[in-house]
């Protein structure tokens, strides 16, 4: 009985830990958006997206409002977006997006995690060729005809649509993000998340054991509070 309780308690703490990290990252996205375009989401499309994504992970409204107000205050610390690139074990390309108020601290932590887990931090731009930036929108499927939706969204940059009975994912070019966002809002579709993701242009196929080894590095990177997203090119 004790082991079962401990296992359940561990799972509960792990779930809360993931949720807390998600809220922290969403708060940073909100802060950056406010600094760049102001605290009014009606006139700041990036803030609208950040708030929408925060709601998508069930971040409470009072925490969202607090993040906006904190970012709008004069004494709020500025955050800087910095991207790091490196190679993990077996030549896997890894790209890390961060939001930090101390790049010196962040790069030291990123380098340490690479060094301790069989990888190597690379120079900026060294892995650009491995990833393509894409606009990725996830909407709730409320009886939507995917083929009809695809035809309607082609003029706004949609190049691929996939999904199931619950959600539909729309892919568009990086440069079409704003245009697609406005189109989905105009159609009053239920948007769950809007992201600029990095899709690998080529992948590396590894064994299960090798994948597990690379995932140790990726998980260590993701644990850092300054890290927003980690991308890799494992198949």
N, C-alpha and C positions, 0 to 999 in steps of 0.2 A: 504493500500500500504506500509505504514511504517513497519508494522509487517512482511509482506512478505520479505521486504528488509533486516530487522534485522535477520530473519530466514536464509535467503540465506547467509548473511555475517557470521553468526555463523557457518554454515556448511562449508563455505570456510576456515575460520580460523581453524576449527577443522581438516579439511583435511590437511592444511599446517602444523599444529602442529604434526599430525601423521607422515607426511612425514619427518619433521625435526627430530623427535625422531628416525625414521627408519634410517636416514642418520647418526645420532650420533652413534647408535648401530653398524651400518655397519663399520663406521670409527674405532670403538674400536676393532672390529673383525680383521680388516686389521692391526691395530697397534700391536695386540698380535701376529698375524701371522708373521709379519716382525721381531719382537723381537725374536721369536722362530726359524725362519728359514731363515732370510735375506730378502732383498727387491726384489729379482729376482723371479717372479712367475713361470718361467720355472723350477727352481730348488726347489721351495717351494710349495708343493701341497696344504698346508693349505691356503697360500696366494692366490693361484688360486681360491680356493673355496670361500674365502672371497670377492675377486674382482667379481667373478661370481654372488654371492648373492647380492652384492651392485648394480650391473648392473640390476639384477632382480627387484629391487625396483626403478629403473630409477634414480639412483644416477649419476650425471654428471661425465664425464671422468676427468675433471679438479679437481673435489673434490676427486675422487679416487686417482689420481696421487699425490695430495697434502697430503692425508692421508698416503700414502706410504712413501713419502719423509720426512714428519714430524716424522714418526716412526723410520726412518733410521738415523735421525740426533742424534748427541751425547747428546744433551741437552733435548731430549724427555723424558717425565715422563714415568716411567714403570707402566704397568697395571697388576694387579693380578686377576686371575679368582678364585672366591669364590662362593661356593654353600651353600645356607641356606635352612633349612627345618622347617616346622611348621604345625600346625593344624588350620584350619579356623573354622567358625561356623559349627555346626552339624558334627564335626569330619572329615571334608574334608581335605585330605592331599594336601599340597601345597609345591612345591619345586621351589626355586628361583635361577637362574644363574645370577651372577653379574660379571662385569669387572670394577675394581676400583683401584685408586691410593691411596685410604685411607680406608682400611677395617674397621677402628674404626668408621668412619662416616657412612659407609654403613650399618654395623650391627645395629648401633643405629637407623637409619631410618627404617630399616626392622622391628626391634623389636617394634618401635613406631607404625607402621602401623598395626601390628598384635594386639597390645594391644588396640588400639583405635577402632578396627573393629571386636571385638569378637573372636580373635584368640590368638594363643600362639606360640612363636618361640621355636623350639625344638633343640635337640642336633644333631650334625653332624652324619649322618648315621642312624638316627632314622626312616627314611621313605624310606630307600633303597629298602625294600621289596615291596613297592607300585608301583614302576616304573621300567620299563625295557628300557635300552638305545638301540635305533635303528638308523640305518643309513636310512635316508629318502631322496630320490632324486626325484625332479619334472622335467619332460622334456616336451617339446612342442610336441604335437601329430601331426606330419606332415605325415599323412597317414600310420601310423605304425600299424602293425598287433600285437595286445597285446599278443596273445597266442604264436606267433612265437618269439616275443621279450622275453617273459618269459623263453622259452626253451633255448634261446641263453644266458640268464643271470644267469641261475641256477648255472652254474659252478663258477660264480663270487660271489655267496652268496645271490642271490635274493630269498626271501621266500614268497613274495606276491607282486602282481602288480594290481593296480586298476586305473581307470581314465575314461575320456569321450573323446569327439571328439576334445577337445582343449588341454588337459593336461593328462599326465600319471604319476602316483606316484609309485615309486619302493621302497619297504622296504627290508632291509638286516640287518644282525647282526651288532652290534656295531663294532666288530673286522674286519668286511669286508669293512669298509668305503673306505679305500684307494684302495683296489682291485676293488670295484665297480666303483669308480670315474675314474680310469684308463680305465676300460672297456667301460664306456659310452663315454669318450673322444676319445678312439680309434675308436669307431663306428661313431664318428662325429655327435652325437645326440645333439640337441639343449637343453642344460641343463639350466633350469630356476633357480633352487636352489638346494643346497646340505646341508643337516642339520643332526646333531646328536640330535635326539629328545628323549624325555622321555615319553614312552607310559605307561599308567596305567595298572597294571596287574589285578586290581579289581576296581570297581567303586561304588560310592555312589549315590543312586537315591533320589532326593529331589523334593519338590514342587516348583512351579514357584516362589513363594514368598521367599522360602529359597534360591533358586539359586540366585535371585536378591540380597539377603543379602550377600552371599559369593562373588558375583561379585564386590560389593563395595570394599571389601578388595583387591581382585585381581587387580582391576583398580588402586587403590591407590599404590600398589606395582609397577605396570607397569609404573606409572608416574615418578618414581625415575630415574634420569639419569644414575645411576650406574647399574640399572637392565637391563639385556639383554633378559632374557626369564622367564616366569612364567608358571609352569605346575600344573595341579590339577587333581583329580580323580573323579570329578563329572561326572555322566553319561550324 
